[in-house]
Amino acid sequence: MGGYSPDAADVLATLDPADFAVPFYRETFKEIKRQASNRGLIDFMLIAEAMGDQHFADVTETAKRTPSAANLKGYARIVGEYAMIRRFSKLMEDNYEEITSAKNHERAIESIQAFVSEVMKINRSHDEIRPVHIDELIGSYADLLEHRLKNGEESDTLKTGIAELDEITGGLNNEDFIVAAARPGMGKTEFALKVAQGVAESTVRIGTEEMRRGVLIFSMEMSAHQVIERQLAGAAHMPVSSLRKPSRMNDEDWARISMGIQALTGLDVWVVDASKLTIEQIRAIAERHKRQYPNLSLIMADYLGLIEKPRAERNDLAIAHISGGMKRMAKDLKTPVLSLSQLSRDVEKRPKGQKRPVNSDLRDGGSIEQDADGIYMLYREAVYEPESPAAPYAEIIVTKNRFGTLGTVYQLFKNGHFMPTDQAMAAEICKERAQASIQDRRYSPRDL
């Protein structure tokens, strides 16, 4: 039971508990499916515990005897083939007497046709995905509700580290594809790194072990050292520019750097420093990493526009291939994917006070908007009006949330970093400024 890998997910979708001849294995497989569905993991200790004292030793012994999960699909195919042989043998036994002792040839032909029909049901491809009956889904969901009741609602989703954003979205689900989009200079990368650190500072239970959550960052715009530089600057609450001029730092600055290094050391954050990766290459790397580190809890891509596009008749079709691939990766690996994206230049053409982005501003974004479970637009008034009362704030505008409400979260943007702030006060200032900008435009001398 080597964890909930993509191969394991395929086996669970294609193999049926009834395929096992031994009742103990049949019940064990049912429990594996239940826990994979509810918890998103497969751990033999949890399986053994759920099977009860009478089977605890049997499960642990079976797990020890299992040679390897490397050929999981091969083992599943063999189980399916033996199940097919058993069903066919029983079908022949059940129908032989009825066919040979038929009172007339019409009745015999009818029995033969019924027999052939049943044979066709048995003779199916072993990688064919089976539909799941609603009774099984209801039972599984009841277990999930019980899990939420026992462990609290907060245990069910991944938290970003920005409490107000988690309050709106409910956190990230295991299969979410999230897009954070903005014009240049709004802080996309900084926002993503803040979320990455928030995730990496939380823990997850893998079997009986509590461990730090893992984050895998695909950095196609910045080098790995630039990513670490930004993360360290954020952890130390210092501008990135200060780290590039160490000779000018004082003792307090060095103390902050030391605290930042301590905060980041030991976090399970991995960086893939490569450009021109295809979505297929990204998925292959992520699958291999998830297999080796099952605590991987977030995959981040910086950014969508730099992923190598496949050959396609139109650019929007190439983008659709990438966004669809990201959604499938999140679903198959049971790991949320956060991708950054640029917005169209059309935002800059809009009048003052009307530059807050909307979903239609996504570049070739029809498929992105369709595939994404959540879209977060980033906006800073300071980029357009540095002297504005709203200039100190950054807005995280949730414009799509498949599983919750929409809304805006405010952060203080200080030294190039997103920091907590009073939501009510920030909202009042930013909304007043937006209204003032509209009034200024409405009564501009140019319009008189």
C-alpha positions in Angstrom: 0.0 0.0 0.0 2.4 2.6 -1.2 0.2 5.6 -0.9 -2.5 7.2 -3.1 -0.4 7.4 -6.3 -1.8 8.0 -9.8 -1.4 4.3 -10.4 -3.4 3.5 -7.3 -6.1 5.9 -8.3 -6.4 4.1 -11.7 -6.6 0.7 -10.0 -9.3 1.9 -7.6 -11.3 3.1 -10.5 -11.0 -0.1 -12.5 -11.0 -2.9 -10.0 -14.1 -4.0 -8.1 -14.1 -5.5 -4.5 -16.0 -8.5 -6.0 -12.9 -9.3 -8.1 -11.2 -10.7 -5.0 -12.0 -14.4 -4.3 -10.9 -14.2 -0.6 -13.5 -12.4 1.6 -10.8 -10.8 3.7 -9.1 -9.2 0.7 -12.5 -8.1 -0.6 -13.3 -6.2 2.6 -9.8 -4.8 2.8 -10.1 -3.4 -0.7 -13.4 -1.8 0.2 -11.8 -0.1 3.1 -8.9 1.1 0.9 -11.3 2.6 -1.5 -13.3 4.3 1.3 -10.2 5.9 2.9 -8.7 6.9 -0.5 -12.0 8.7 -1.3 -12.4 10.4 2.1 -8.9 11.1 3.2 -7.0 11.1 -0.1 -4.4 8.6 1.2 -3.7 4.9 1.5 -1.9 3.8 4.7 -1.8 0.2 5.9 -1.8 1.2 9.6 -5.1 3.2 9.2 -6.5 0.4 7.1 -5.6 -2.2 9.7 -7.1 0.0 12.5 -10.4 0.4 10.5 -10.6 -3.4 9.9 -10.8 -4.1 13.6 -8.8 -6.1 16.1 -9.7 -9.5 14.4 -8.1 -8.4 11.2 -5.4 -6.0 12.4 -2.6 -8.6 12.3 -3.8 -9.9 9.0 -3.6 -6.5 7.3 -0.1 -5.7 8.7 1.2 -9.1 7.7 -0.3 -8.7 4.2 1.4 -5.3 3.9 4.7 -6.8 4.9 4.4 -9.6 2.3 3.6 -7.2 -0.5 6.9 -7.1 -2.6 6.5 -3.7 -4.2 3.9 -1.2 -5.5 6.0 -0.6 -8.7 3.9 -3.1 -10.7 0.6 -2.2 -9.1 -1.3 -2.2 -12.4 0.1 -5.5 -13.3 -1.1 -7.1 -10.1 -4.5 -5.5 -10.6 -4.7 -6.9 -14.1 -4.0 -10.4 -12.8 -6.6 -10.1 -10.1 -9.1 -9.0 -12.8 -8.2 -11.9 -15.1 -8.7 -14.5 -12.4 -12.0 -12.9 -11.5 -13.1 -13.1 -15.1 -12.2 -16.9 -15.2 -14.2 -17.5 -12.1 -17.2 -15.7 -13.4 -17.1 -17.4 -16.8 -16.8 -20.8 -15.1 -19.8 -20.1 -12.9 -21.8 -18.7 -15.9 -21.2 -21.9 -17.9 -22.2 -24.1 -14.9 -25.4 -22.0 -14.4 -26.4 -22.1 -18.1 -25.3 -25.5 -19.3 -28.2 -27.4 -17.9 -30.7 -24.8 -19.1 -29.4 -24.8 -22.7 -29.0 -28.6 -23.1 -32.4 -29.5 -21.5 -34.4 -26.9 -23.3 -37.8 -28.2 -24.5 -37.5 -26.8 -28.0 -34.8 -25.1 -30.1 -36.4 -21.6 -29.7 -36.0 -21.8 -26.0 -32.4 -23.1 -26.4 -31.5 -20.2 -28.7 -32.9 -17.7 -26.2 -30.8 -19.3 -23.5 -27.7 -19.1 -25.7 -28.3 -15.5 -26.5 -28.7 -14.7 -22.8 -25.5 -16.6 -22.1 -23.6 -14.7 -24.8 -24.9 -11.4 -23.4 -23.6 -12.2 -20.0 -20.3 -13.3 -21.4 -19.9 -10.0 -23.1 -20.4 -8.2 -19.8 -17.6 -10.3 -18.3 -15.2 -9.9 -21.2 -14.4 -6.2 -20.7 -11.0 -4.4 -20.8 -9.3 -4.5 -17.5 -8.4 -0.8 -17.7 -12.0 0.2 -18.3 -13.2 2.6 -15.6 -16.4 1.5 -13.9 -19.2 3.8 -12.9 -19.8 4.1 -9.1 -23.3 3.5 -7.8 -25.0 6.3 -5.8 -25.4 4.0 -2.7 -21.6 3.7 -2.5 -21.2 7.4 -3.0 -23.7 8.2 -0.3 -22.0 5.8 2.2 -18.6 7.4 1.3 -20.0 10.9 1.8 -21.5 10.0 5.1 -18.0 8.9 6.3 -16.7 12.3 5.1 -19.3 14.2 7.1 -18.4 12.1 10.1 -14.7 12.9 9.6 -15.5 16.7 9.4 -17.6 16.4 12.5 -14.9 14.7 14.5 -11.9 16.8 13.2 -13.6 20.1 12.5 -14.4 21.8 9.2 -11.0 23.4 9.1 -9.3 20.0 8.8 -10.8 19.3 5.4 -9.1 21.9 3.1 -5.7 23.3 2.5 -5.2 26.8 4.0 -3.3 29.5 2.2 -2.0 31.3 5.3 -4.1 34.4 4.5 -7.0 33.9 6.9 -9.4 36.3 5.2 -8.9 34.6 1.9 -9.5 31.2 3.4 -12.7 32.5 5.0 -14.1 33.5 1.6 -12.9 30.4 -0.3 -13.0 27.8 2.4 -9.4 26.9 1.6 -8.1 24.8 -1.3 -9.6 21.4 -2.1 -7.3 18.5 -3.1 -8.4 18.7 -6.7 -8.5 22.5 -7.2 -6.9 24.3 -10.1 -6.4 28.0 -9.0 -5.3 30.9 -11.1 -3.8 34.1 -9.6 -3.8 36.7 -12.3 -2.7 40.4 -12.6 -0.9 42.9 -14.7 2.9 43.2 -14.2 4.0 44.8 -11.0 1.0 43.8 -8.9 2.8 41.2 -6.9 1.8 37.9 -8.5 4.9 36.0 -7.6 5.0 37.5 -4.1 1.4 36.4 -3.5 2.2 32.9 -4.7 5.3 32.6 -2.5 3.3 33.8 0.5 0.7 31.1 -0.1 3.5 28.6 -0.6 5.1 29.5 2.7 1.7 29.4 4.5 1.1 25.9 3.1 4.6 24.7 3.9 4.3 25.9 7.6 1.2 23.7 8.1 1.2 20.0 8.7 -0.5 16.9 7.3 -1.0 13.4 8.7 0.5 10.7 6.5 -0.5 7.4 8.1 0.4 7.7 11.8 3.1 10.4 11.2 2.5 14.2 11.4 4.7 16.0 9.0 5.2 19.3 7.2 3.2 19.9 4.0 5.3 19.9 0.8 5.3 22.5 -1.9 6.7 22.1 -5.5 7.4 25.3 -7.4 8.0 25.4 -11.1 9.8 28.7 -11.7 10.0 29.4 -15.4 10.5 33.2 -15.0 13.0 33.5 -12.1 16.0 31.4 -11.1 15.9 29.2 -8.0 18.1 31.7 -6.2 15.8 34.6 -7.1 12.9 32.6 -5.7 14.8 31.9 -2.4 15.8 35.6 -2.3 12.2 36.7 -2.5 11.1 34.1 0.1 13.8 35.2 2.4 13.0 38.9 2.0 9.3 38.1 2.8 10.2 36.0 5.8 12.5 38.8 7.1 10.0 41.6 6.2 12.6 43.4 4.1 12.6 44.8 0.6 14.3 42.5 -1.9 16.6 45.4 -2.9 18.1 45.3 0.6 19.4 41.8 0.1 21.1 42.9 -3.1 23.0 45.5 -1.2 24.3 43.6 1.9 27.1 46.1 2.5 24.5 48.7 3.5 22.6 46.5 6.0 22.9 47.3 9.7 22.8 44.9 12.7 19.0 45.0 12.8 18.8 44.0 9.2 21.2 41.1 9.7 19.1 40.0 12.7 16.0 40.0 10.5 17.8 38.0 7.8 18.9 35.5 10.5 15.2 35.1 11.7 14.1 34.7 8.1 16.6 31.9 7.5 15.4 30.2 10.6 11.8 30.5 9.5 12.5 29.0 6.1 14.9 26.3 7.1 13.3 22.9 7.3 10.3 23.8 5.2 9.5 21.1 2.6 9.7 23.5 -0.4 11.2 22.3 -3.7 12.0 24.5 -6.7 12.2 23.3 -10.4 14.4 25.9 -12.1 13.8 25.3 -15.8 12.3 27.2 -18.7 10.3 25.9 -21.7 8.7 23.0 -19.9 5.6 21.5 -21.5 2.6 20.6 -19.4 3.4 16.9 -19.9 6.9 17.4 -18.5 5.5 19.4 -15.5 3.1 16.6 -14.8 5.7 13.9 -15.1 8.0 15.7 -12.6 5.1 16.3 -10.2 3.9 12.7 -10.4 7.5 11.4 -9.6 7.8 13.9 -6.7 4.4 13.0 -5.3 5.3 9.3 -5.4 8.5 10.0 -3.5 7.1 12.7 -1.1 3.4 11.9 -0.5 3.2 15.0 1.8 3.2 17.2 -1.4 0.3 19.5 -0.8 0.6 22.3 -3.4 2.0 22.6 -6.9 2.8 26.1 -8.1 3.6 27.2 -11.7 5.1 30.7 -12.3 3.7 31.3 -14.8 1.1 29.8 -17.2 2.2 32.0 -20.2 5.7 30.6 -20.0 4.7 26.9 -20.3 5.8 25.6 -23.7 2.8 25.7 -25.9 1.9 22.7 -28.1 1.4 23.1 -31.8 -2.1 24.3 -32.4 -4.1 26.2 -35.1 -4.8 29.0 -32.6 -3.2 30.3 -29.5 -6.4 29.9 -27.5 -6.4 26.2 -28.3 -2.8 25.9 -27.1 -3.7 27.6 -23.8 -6.7 25.3 -23.5 -4.4 22.3 -23.7 -2.3 23.7 -20.9 -5.1 24.8 -18.6 -6.9 21.5 -19.1 -3.7 19.6 -18.3 -3.3 21.6 -15.1 -6.8 20.7 -14.0 -6.3 17.0 -14.8 -3.0 17.1 -12.9 -4.7 18.5 -9.8 -7.5 15.9 -10.1 -5.3 12.9 -10.7 -2.6 13.7 -8.1 -5.2 14.9 -5.6 -3.0 18.0 -5.1 -4.1 21.6 -5.7 -2.3 23.5 -8.5 -1.8 27.3 -8.3 -0.8 28.9 -11.5 0.0 32.5 -12.1 -1.2 34.3 -15.3 -0.8 37.6 -17.0 -3.8 39.8 -17.9 -4.5 41.5 -21.2 -3.1 45.1 -21.9 -6.7 46.1 -22.4 -6.8 46.8 -18.6 -4.5 49.8 -19.1 -6.8 51.3 -21.7 -9.7 51.6 -19.3 -10.4 55.0 -17.6 -9.1 55.8 -14.1 -11.0 54.1 -11.4 -12.0 51.2 -13.7 -8.8 49.3 -13.9 -9.7 46.5 -11.4 -9.4 43.3 -13.4 -12.3 41.0 -14.3 -12.2 37.4 -15.7 -12.6 38.6 -19.3 -9.1 40.3 -18.9 -7.4 36.9 -18.9 -5.2 36.5 -22.0 -6.9 33.9 -24.3 -8.7 33.1 -21.1 -11.9 31.4 -22.1 -10.5 28.0 -21.3 -8.6 29.2 -18.2 -11.9 30.6 -16.8 -13.7 27.4 -17.6 -11.0 25.0 -16.2 -10.1 26.9 -13.1 -11.9 26.2 -9.8 -10.9 29.5 -8.4 -9.6 32.8 -9.9 -7.9 35.4 -7.8 -7.3 38.8 -9.4 -4.6 41.0 -7.8 -4.8 44.8 -7.9 -2.8 47.6 -6.4 -3.9 51.2 -6.8 -0.3 52.3 -6.2 0.7 51.0 -9.7 -1.5 53.7 -11.3 -1.8 56.4 -8.6 1.1 56.3 -6.2 -0.2 59.2 -4.1 -3.7 57.7 -3.7 -5.0 57.0 -0.1 -5.5 53.4 -1.3 -1.9 53.1 -2.5 -0.6 51.2 0.6 -3.1 48.3 0.0 -3.2 45.3 -2.3 -6.6 43.7 -3.2 -7.0 40.0 -3.7 -10.3 39.9 -5.7 -11.9 36.4 -5.8 -13.7 36.5 -9.2 -14.5 32.8 -9.4 -15.0 30.3 -6.6 -16.6 27.1 -7.7 -17.2 26.0 -4.2 -18.0 29.2 -2.4 -18.7 32.9 -2.4 -16.9 35.8 -4.2 -15.3 38.8 -2.4 -12.2 40.9 -1.9 -9.4 40.5 0.7 -7.2 43.5 1.6 -3.5 43.3 2.4 -1.0 45.9 3.4 1.6 45.9 0.6 4.8 46.9 2.5 8.4 46.4 1.3 7.0 44.5 -1.7 5.2 41.9 0.5 1.6 41.1 1.4 0.9 41.7 5.1 -2.2 41.5 7.3 -4.3 44.6 7.8 -7.6 45.8 9.2 -10.1 44.6 6.6 -12.9 47.1 7.4 -10.6 50.1 7.3 -8.8 49.0 4.1 -12.2 48.3 2.4 -13.5 51.7 3.3 -10.4 53.5 2.0 -10.2 51.5 -1.2 -13.9 51.8 -2.0 -14.0 55.5 -1.3 -11.1 56.0 -3.6 -12.7 54.0 -6.3 -15.9 56.1 -6.1 -13.8 59.3 -6.0 -12.0 58.2 -9.2 -15.3 57.7 -11.0 -16.6 61.1 -9.8 -13.3 62.7 -11.0 -13.8 61.2 -14.4 -17.5 62.1 -14.5 -16.8 65.8 -13.9 -13.5 66.1 -15.7 -13.0 69.4 -17.6 -12.3 67.4 -20.7 -15.9 66.3 -20.7 -17.4 69.7 -20.3 
